[in-house]
């Protein structure tokens, strides 16, 4: 593996059937007592680290190089290794990445070569510059969904991953909701999943202060989640009327007072099933924010997530308030959990609540900036695309049982979440992590309008009307660029 510092399981194989008995001439069919013939019983072979590569043909690659560009650094605060160092060093994540690459290199007889820019933004610039110059120097890139991949996807510079035969986006190592949520006319330009360690840190949810709940004789909300009854109304009942003006200045501020809920605005609407854009019958997108059900839902969600006891998007001051026992709940992304490691009192973690109990599943709003997408430049030649597709699929598959396990089990679960229920909650969040095309595209500024419906308690319906024409034009332009 060269590293250039230049600036739940897979598809199961059904293998086993009943053995034949040559002595009596029976076939592999089995016969019940009524004489009818039934199909043979088949056993499932569980795919794991030891056999995942058996899903792939070795091919004849004759020492080819698979060229990956990815940065370990999203920004100064968030560093998540995407590639291993030159050797194992005792760090669990680095060593898992090293072992992953070694398995692939040995199995296929290839070499993985990394270009590691200083951050994601630079990664995007390198890809765009290479494609603009028609240089075939990168086979696959990994970078932030919102900061990089989303913008490159609109330029025609990356391939439709759904058109690459060797990549199976229905496999368990790809996030299925990303595919369904962001696919346009069956085209997928941004896919995330186990191929990147950041998939673990892109989940979101609420941390809650166990001591404060106990002091108020409130139950920890885990059982509600398990029972499917963790709803906005239930959460509201836990934090309403809990705010305290600790310095008696007549104002409620996160820096000084007891603020029971730290949250976002639009994320709660999305977690309750609300949308700006929705797929139409042809697989494209249409605006649905003014549909009666979505207008009613936004009003309902807003009624639970506004008031003196709620603050929005406060960042690090909110972390301090939570650690100082001045908040019951705080909205966090997975990458934020490390900030609570030194908290003296115990905390738990739960997913976003449902809109109501009729909602079938929890919806976990993924963090668009931390979520990292796979991109295959159009400069990869048709002669080489089969190799690149195979290596990309293999990297995702093997990551599921190596680097992701190290990142998830060791760092997130053992160091940042403190009890078994929180770990189960994190798994629920990972399994239901979704991304909203309406938020990502923000056509007409609609996502901003919805956010301000919470933060500023704006009249969002009148603002919808003012940007209606602009929103439709921007959507049409987007669909023309990507669809």
Secondary structure as GFF3:
##gff-version 3
##sequence-region A 1 483
A	DSSP	beta_strand	2	4	.	.	.	ID=ss1
A	DSSP	beta_strand	13	16	.	.	.	ID=ss2
A	DSSP	beta_strand	30	31	.	.	.	ID=ss3
A	DSSP	beta_strand	37	38	.	.	.	ID=ss4
A	DSSP	beta_strand	43	45	.	.	.	ID=ss5
A	DSSP	three_ten_helix	52	55	.	.	.	ID=ss6
A	DSSP	beta_strand	65	70	.	.	.	ID=ss7
A	DSSP	alpha_helix	92	108	.	.	.	ID=ss8
A	DSSP	beta_strand	111	115	.	.	.	ID=ss9
A	DSSP	alpha_helix	120	132	.	.	.	ID=ss10
A	DSSP	beta_strand	140	144	.	.	.	ID=ss11
A	DSSP	pi_helix	145	149	.	.	.	ID=ss12
A	DSSP	alpha_helix	150	153	.	.	.	ID=ss13
A	DSSP	three_ten_helix	161	163	.	.	.	ID=ss14
A	DSSP	alpha_helix	176	182	.	.	.	ID=ss15
A	DSSP	alpha_helix	198	201	.	.	.	ID=ss16
A	DSSP	beta_strand	204	209	.	.	.	ID=ss17
A	DSSP	alpha_helix	210	215	.	.	.	ID=ss18
A	DSSP	alpha_helix	222	227	.	.	.	ID=ss19
A	DSSP	alpha_helix	232	239	.	.	.	ID=ss20
A	DSSP	beta_strand	261	263	.	.	.	ID=ss21
A	DSSP	alpha_helix	266	271	.	.	.	ID=ss22
A	DSSP	beta_strand	277	279	.	.	.	ID=ss23
A	DSSP	beta_strand	285	287	.	.	.	ID=ss24
A	DSSP	alpha_helix	292	304	.	.	.	ID=ss25
A	DSSP	beta_strand	310	312	.	.	.	ID=ss26
A	DSSP	alpha_helix	316	323	.	.	.	ID=ss27
A	DSSP	beta_strand	329	333	.	.	.	ID=ss28
A	DSSP	three_ten_helix	334	340	.	.	.	ID=ss29
A	DSSP	beta_strand	347	350	.	.	.	ID=ss30
A	DSSP	beta_strand	364	365	.	.	.	ID=ss31
A	DSSP	beta_strand	372	375	.	.	.	ID=ss32
A	DSSP	alpha_helix	385	400	.	.	.	ID=ss33
A	DSSP	alpha_helix	403	405	.	.	.	ID=ss34
A	DSSP	pi_helix	406	416	.	.	.	ID=ss35
A	DSSP	alpha_helix	420	431	.	.	.	ID=ss36
A	DSSP	beta_strand	433	434	.	.	.	ID=ss37
A	DSSP	alpha_helix	437	441	.	.	.	ID=ss38
A	DSSP	three_ten_helix	443	445	.	.	.	ID=ss39
A	DSSP	alpha_helix	446	455	.	.	.	ID=ss40
A	DSSP	alpha_helix	460	482	.	.	.	ID=ss41
###
